[in-house]
């Protein structure tokens, strides 16, 4: 099994929305993915409540059968739509992928 963990910090505002609006939209977009990407075994999205300069604002945790399933998820067109949105609204991103 593979676990995929991504965390983001958001721009305070984009051309169209506030950071809070973008967080809500991203959460919704991410939560829709398991219905269309069969390689996602589980998906969790959470918004951070801790105020700290070191804190990230949102986390995504997905699990996948193996590395190949993770790769299939990453290149899936629906995931790529979310990636495009994230590139517009996020200011920073970190990722960890590991087998368990």
Steps between C-alpha positions, in 0.01 A plus 500: 500500500606856430405812694512839323508809723483855362482825696436851371525861603268733311533842343296748702296586195487410135345693217156354572490372860625535854726233649206361698287468186787327320549256789131409490512453124815287514355278773189440288704427186723253686207322666345438157805310371437152650175474305687535169850366570491130588865498611410697816435255784432775756513879512496746791515879482541720805534869572749595770378686808842564656636851456876485455750627242610137454147372441356409163136584438365184338600135474407223258562136591427227246576130496569288195556130434857553379734746330343433161155592634645823642651583160168429326323733744757774446462504121121456495333793315269582795798515735682721252203742508544527877877547458431793266268658758755448778771670294281812493405511868787347699814686600690197633473121481676204658456131417595169661431161342579183691425130509340347807 
